[in-house]
């Protein structure tokens, strides 16, 4: 899915904080812990990482889009429990993620879609 299509899909999207699965970093990747199941993602399965913001009228929310080798796309929110630890681990595993804040956070209320990593 192209960057423009992703932007169109995400504009105006708002997910309740209570619906967000907690993130947990593991040595080989990360896990989204649900109430009935956990979803493990391996670092080696990631083929693309994008960061962007969504405009929620009075504030912005940072999101990361993670594309996997099997064609699955995940969207992770800064509101998810464990997001800061996830981003720290992402920076350690994918050095091109370092500095994402400089490209995404400013200016406010702009999407600022940025590709942080694209594998082969």
C-alpha positions, -999 to +999 in steps of 0.1 A: +000+000+000+014+034-010+021+063+013-007+084-002-033+056+003-022+052+039-026+089+046-061+088+031-070+058+052-057+073+084-071+108+081-099+113+107-093+079+123-098+079+160-093+048+182-104+048+218-075+044+243-093+015+259-092-004+226-054-002+223-035-034+231-005-030+254+029-034+237+057-055+252+092-057+238+109-091+236+145-099+226+133-110+191+106-084+185+075-072+203+041-085+214+006-069+214-011-084+245-048-088+241-073-101+267-077-134+250-046-137+228-011-122+222+003-113+188+041-117+185+059-098+158+096-106+150+120-078+141+130-098+111+095-098+097+093-060+095+098-046+059+087-010+064+083+015+093+064+048+088+056+075+114+029+101+111+004+121+131-034+122+130-052+155+138-077+150+166-090+185+165-073+200+196-041+178+196-021+154+174-015+117+180+016+100+168+012+067+151+037+042+137+027+020+107+046-013+106+044-034+074+053-071+077+068-095+052+034-114+050+016-083+038+000-074+072+001-037+082+000-028+119-008+007+133+006+015+167-003+046+188+016+067+212-013+062+235-007+024+238+009+012+270+045+003+263+048+026+233+079+044+246+097+012+253+087-001+219+101+030+202+134+027+222+138-009+211+129+001+175+157+027+174+181+001+187+171-025+160+166+000+131+190+029+134+172+049+107+144+054+131+166+076+153+155+112+150+119+105+139+106+132+162+124+159+141+106+149+110+071+140+124+062+161+154+064+196+138+045+214+124+013+207+145-018+194+128+000+182+097+002+144+090+040+145+082+040+109+070+077+098+071+092+065+060+117+056+087+128+022+074+123+002+042+138-032+039+145-053+008 
